[in-house]
Amino acid sequence: MKRTRILLALLGGALGAGAPSRADVLRVVATTPDLGSIAAAVGGDAVEVTALARPGEDPHYVDPKPSFIRTLNQADALVEGGAALEAGWLPPLVDGARNPRIALGAPGRIVASQGLALLEVPTQLDRSQGDIHPFGNPHYLPDPENGRAVAATIAEGLCQVDHARCDTFRANGRRFAQTIEERLAEWQRVLAGARGTKVVTYHKTFDYLARRFGLDVIDNLEPKPGIPPSPAHVTSLIPKMQAQGVRLILLEPFRERKTPDFVAGKTGAKVVVLPIMPGGAEARDYLGLTDYNVKQLEAALKP
């Protein structure tokens, strides 16, 4: 894979801000580091990728720094997760950037969820049900098969921005997809014994991961999406977990630990923290992130 630079947005502006870019490099902004990693693999040396969210942030609630507006103003393409994942923070930034290249409907606006069959698409919208996403569950990238599809979507999006290098983008996308296919066979072998394992998740972040590897998500610590765990919900959840033999509680690194640890102590389930973004100490890229999470699950399920 060609070496490329992934610039993660940090406090005080993007890493490497102020450094001159080659004139022939496409400036690609991704909303999250996982999308940025895939975009970097597809774009190769033809792109310079900046991810707005930090690896440890909740992608629903990214801190919108003023420096992001300048970054978006200079972008040739914007890769967003879509399905309302960034609805709470991205639109005002794009409006402030005043960049027609990344406006809705422009060739440079790449929506990664396009064409995916999303889970949990609501039949009706009701705010009493919590932070329901109107287009379905947007946490699709923990499933590596969706990572393959997103690579193809990004390749086609970059083709619309830079026709001359379209063949390169498509070839890189196919190479990335082939790597996932090869690794997926090993990941599925490693977790073959996990099929049917009953788990509880904090938020509905790991539904796609669970479906891919045969885990059975019986409930969430949140009584409704985006609503913090309540004493009443936790009280009713504990006997349900005990009765069904739940073995794991899955959560992201940015979640509070008091409730999961309390429930684990009452049920005997193990708390497993699975990062959803690369760029931290666990993994440098999307493939490494999936590999890390598979190993974490394997270790947690050992007797």
Wavefront OBJ file of the C-alpha trace (Angstrom):
o trace
v 0.000 0.000 0.000
v 1.390 3.390 -0.957
v 2.465 5.599 1.871
v 0.116 8.476 2.509
v -0.308 11.040 5.206
v -3.304 10.956 7.505
v -3.581 14.192 9.422
v -5.761 13.894 12.496
v -7.386 17.075 13.736
v -6.045 17.886 17.193
v -6.318 20.731 19.655
v -5.063 23.893 18.075
v -5.790 22.751 14.518
v -4.916 19.879 12.269
v -1.634 18.085 12.721
v 0.735 19.489 10.160
v -1.336 22.653 9.647
v 0.607 25.276 7.778
v 2.785 22.776 5.917
v 2.549 23.282 2.146
v 0.800 20.597 0.101
v 1.849 19.413 -3.340
v -0.227 21.076 -6.002
v -1.349 17.714 -7.366
v -2.532 16.314 -4.033
v -6.256 16.215 -3.323
v -7.137 17.616 0.078
v -9.661 15.148 1.511
v -11.440 15.768 4.809
v -13.055 12.819 6.584
v -15.396 13.320 9.495
v -13.937 10.394 11.475
v -10.587 8.567 11.608
v -12.024 5.262 10.351
v -13.344 6.950 7.218
v -10.048 8.811 6.951
v -8.085 5.567 7.075
v -10.143 4.035 4.270
v -9.905 7.232 2.214
v -6.133 7.214 2.629
v -5.927 3.603 1.438
v -8.050 4.376 -1.612
v -6.399 7.679 -2.468
v -2.809 6.588 -1.928
v -0.191 9.222 -2.723
v -2.777 11.302 -4.572
v -4.500 12.457 -1.375
v -3.797 14.189 1.888
v -6.421 13.176 4.452
v -7.517 15.123 7.505
v -9.900 13.519 10.003
v -11.924 15.955 12.076
v -12.924 13.734 15.002
v -10.286 12.506 17.417
v -9.877 8.725 17.852
v -11.429 8.755 21.318
v -14.428 10.969 20.560
v -18.059 9.981 20.268
v -18.791 10.591 16.558
v -22.249 11.894 17.472
v -20.801 14.670 19.628
v -17.566 15.902 18.096
v -16.288 19.200 19.468
v -16.591 21.575 16.462
v -13.425 23.656 16.604
v -13.140 26.893 14.586
v -10.087 25.459 12.826
v -12.363 22.878 11.190
v -14.002 25.616 9.122
v -10.690 26.565 7.538
v -9.872 22.905 6.922
v -13.232 22.372 5.209
v -12.858 25.584 3.216
v -9.682 24.216 1.617
v -11.014 20.691 0.999
v -11.366 19.170 -2.443
v -13.572 16.406 -1.046
v -15.452 15.641 2.165
v -16.112 12.050 3.235
v -18.919 11.785 5.790
v -20.482 8.747 7.400
v -23.997 9.813 6.526
v -27.195 8.340 7.995
v -27.277 11.337 10.351
v -24.132 10.215 12.199
v -22.703 13.752 12.151
v -26.022 15.621 12.065
v -25.378 17.329 15.388
v -22.139 19.060 14.429
v -21.162 18.851 10.733
v -23.798 20.993 8.912
v -22.905 24.310 10.622
v -19.224 23.718 9.876
v -19.866 23.060 6.190
v -22.102 26.115 5.996
v -19.402 28.220 7.602
v -16.726 26.895 5.261
v -18.547 28.263 2.182
v -16.875 25.707 -0.070
v -19.002 24.771 -3.096
v -16.797 21.737 -3.771
v -18.191 19.956 -0.688
v -21.754 21.270 -0.654
v -24.608 18.758 -0.634
v -24.923 17.284 -4.107
v -21.485 18.476 -5.224
v -19.021 15.922 -6.680
v -16.730 16.394 -3.683
v -19.362 15.423 -1.106
v -18.901 11.681 -0.563
v -21.496 9.986 1.655
v -20.012 6.674 2.805
v -23.339 5.097 3.770
v -24.640 5.391 0.226
v -25.829 2.011 -1.031
v -25.503 0.214 2.300
v -28.395 -1.799 3.727
v -28.610 -0.185 7.145
v -30.059 -1.888 10.196
v -32.904 -0.541 12.316
v -34.447 1.845 9.812
v -37.433 3.229 11.757
v -40.929 2.878 10.388
v -41.918 6.091 12.157
v -40.022 8.910 13.828
v -40.814 9.498 17.484
v -38.530 11.548 19.719
v -39.893 9.693 22.745
v -37.839 6.718 21.557
v -34.556 8.573 22.097
v -32.025 9.698 19.498
v -33.377 7.523 16.710
v -31.582 7.934 13.398
v -34.082 8.535 10.613
v -32.055 6.573 8.053
v -31.036 3.611 10.208
v -28.146 2.677 12.478
v -25.082 4.679 11.302
v -22.478 2.578 13.154
v -21.840 0.266 10.207
v -18.045 0.349 9.947
v -17.259 -2.134 12.764
v -18.398 -4.732 10.210
v -15.406 -5.138 7.860
v -17.696 -6.120 4.981
v -19.129 -2.621 5.140
v -15.575 -1.311 5.094
v -15.151 -2.992 1.724
v -18.263 -1.328 0.365
v -17.235 2.071 1.704
v -13.867 1.781 -0.035
v -15.669 1.353 -3.365
v -17.926 4.339 -2.609
v -14.949 6.532 -1.775
v -13.119 5.407 -4.918
v -16.061 6.414 -7.089
v -16.380 9.697 -5.216
v -12.719 10.545 -5.775
v -13.176 9.651 -9.438
v -15.781 12.407 -9.678
v -13.283 14.881 -8.254
v -10.210 13.729 -10.184
v -11.084 11.903 -13.418
v -7.442 11.576 -14.484
v -6.560 9.313 -11.544
v -9.788 7.347 -11.458
v -8.120 4.077 -12.486
v -5.684 4.432 -9.594
v -8.453 5.060 -7.070
v -10.438 2.081 -8.277
v -7.391 -0.176 -8.244
v -6.525 0.917 -4.710
v -10.135 0.335 -3.634
v -10.094 -3.175 -5.072
v -6.778 -3.904 -3.365
v -8.169 -2.704 -0.033
v -11.299 -4.815 -0.482
v -9.197 -7.865 -1.307
v -7.154 -7.373 1.856
v -10.335 -7.239 3.929
v -11.642 -10.388 2.250
v -8.440 -12.234 3.083
v -8.362 -11.047 6.687
v -12.079 -11.621 7.215
v -11.614 -15.330 6.682
v -9.072 -15.359 9.512
v -11.188 -13.128 11.764
v -14.164 -15.430 11.300
v -11.998 -18.455 12.066
v -10.755 -16.832 15.274
v -14.296 -16.025 16.428
v -15.977 -19.181 15.160
v -16.574 -20.326 18.717
v -18.200 -17.011 19.630
v -21.293 -17.583 17.502
v -24.425 -17.436 19.631
v -22.668 -15.683 22.513
v -25.126 -13.375 24.233
v -23.920 -9.822 24.798
v -25.184 -6.461 25.991
v -23.892 -3.224 24.512
v -23.875 0.258 25.993
v -25.084 2.016 22.820
v -26.210 0.457 19.539
v -22.670 0.750 18.203
v -21.796 -2.914 17.741
v -24.900 -4.314 16.063
v -23.170 -4.715 12.696
v -20.084 -6.263 14.298
v -22.299 -8.677 16.236
v -24.206 -9.685 13.110
v -20.998 -10.330 11.174
v -19.507 -12.625 13.819
v -22.708 -14.224 15.130
v -22.975 -12.519 18.513
v -26.475 -12.150 19.975
v -27.172 -8.638 21.299
v -30.049 -9.045 23.740
v -30.254 -5.456 25.014
v -28.431 -2.173 25.648
v -27.424 -0.381 28.841
v -29.076 2.714 27.399
v -32.850 2.339 27.812
v -33.222 4.233 24.526
v -30.550 5.392 22.052
v -28.655 8.341 23.473
v -30.437 8.190 26.856
v -28.081 7.438 29.804
v -28.720 4.225 31.753
v -31.412 4.710 34.374
v -31.678 2.826 37.697
v -35.031 1.369 36.623
v -33.638 0.045 33.341
v -30.522 -1.392 34.983
v -32.656 -3.072 37.662
v -34.751 -4.802 35.008
v -31.780 -5.624 32.814
v -29.746 -7.526 35.428
v -32.166 -10.478 35.885
v -32.666 -10.614 32.113
v -28.910 -10.955 31.628
v -28.675 -13.570 34.359
v -31.498 -15.614 32.885
v -30.033 -15.561 29.376
v -26.412 -16.104 30.387
v -24.965 -12.897 28.959
v -21.188 -13.195 28.853
v -20.005 -9.805 27.568
v -20.807 -6.117 27.959
v -19.424 -4.164 24.995
v -18.729 -0.455 25.134
v -16.616 2.250 23.518
v -13.679 3.899 25.334
v -15.517 7.207 25.815
v -18.365 5.674 27.858
v -18.592 5.967 31.638
v -17.549 2.772 33.427
v -19.560 2.945 36.646
v -22.739 1.399 35.238
v -21.095 -1.324 33.106
v -18.850 -2.359 35.997
v -21.805 -2.479 38.383
v -23.852 -4.632 35.998
v -20.850 -6.888 35.363
v -20.445 -7.421 39.106
v -24.074 -8.469 39.437
v -24.192 -10.760 36.391
v -20.695 -12.190 35.997
v -20.415 -10.749 32.477
v -17.079 -9.323 31.317
v -16.741 -5.686 30.306
v -14.969 -5.411 26.940
v -13.888 -2.001 25.684
v -13.733 -1.902 21.888
v -12.469 1.273 20.188
v -14.405 2.332 17.120
v -11.761 4.662 15.653
v -8.185 3.987 14.602
v -5.402 6.392 15.444
v -5.113 5.585 19.133
v -2.693 3.297 20.941
v -4.671 0.207 19.896
v -4.505 0.565 16.127
v -3.130 2.920 13.507
v -5.583 2.145 10.713
v -8.954 0.576 9.952
v -7.610 -2.916 9.332
v -5.558 -2.809 12.507
v -8.608 -1.633 14.441
v -10.681 -4.599 13.312
v -7.813 -6.960 14.086
v -7.496 -5.488 17.581
v -11.208 -5.811 18.325
v -11.325 -9.405 17.122
v -8.428 -10.253 19.441
v -10.144 -8.469 22.351
v -13.282 -10.526 21.830
v -11.272 -13.731 21.498
v -9.454 -13.049 24.762
v -12.654 -12.119 26.612
v -14.348 -15.375 25.618
v -11.551 -17.648 26.796
v -12.479 -19.679 29.890
l 1 2 3 4 5 6 7 8 9 10 11 12 13 14 15 16 17 18 19 20 21 22 23 24 25 26 27 28 29 30 31 32 33 34 35 36 37 38 39 40 41 42 43 44 45 46 47 48 49 50 51 52 53 54 55 56 57 58 59 60 61 62 63 64 65 66 67 68 69 70 71 72 73 74 75 76 77 78 79 80 81 82 83 84 85 86 87 88 89 90 91 92 93 94 95 96 97 98 99 100 101 102 103 104 105 106 107 108 109 110 111 112 113 114 115 116 117 118 119 120 121 122 123 124 125 126 127 128 129 130 131 132 133 134 135 136 137 138 139 140 141 142 143 144 145 146 147 148 149 150 151 152 153 154 155 156 157 158 159 160 161 162 163 164 165 166 167 168 169 170 171 172 173 174 175 176 177 178 179 180 181 182 183 184 185 186 187 188 189 190 191 192 193 194 195 196 197 198 199 200 201 202 203 204 205 206 207 208 209 210 211 212 213 214 215 216 217 218 219 220 221 222 223 224 225 226 227 228 229 230 231 232 233 234 235 236 237 238 239 240 241 242 243 244 245 246 247 248 249 250 251 252 253 254 255 256 257 258 259 260 261 262 263 264 265 266 267 268 269 270 271 272 273 274 275 276 277 278 279 280 281 282 283 284 285 286 287 288 289 290 291 292 293 294 295 296 297 298 299 300 301 302 303
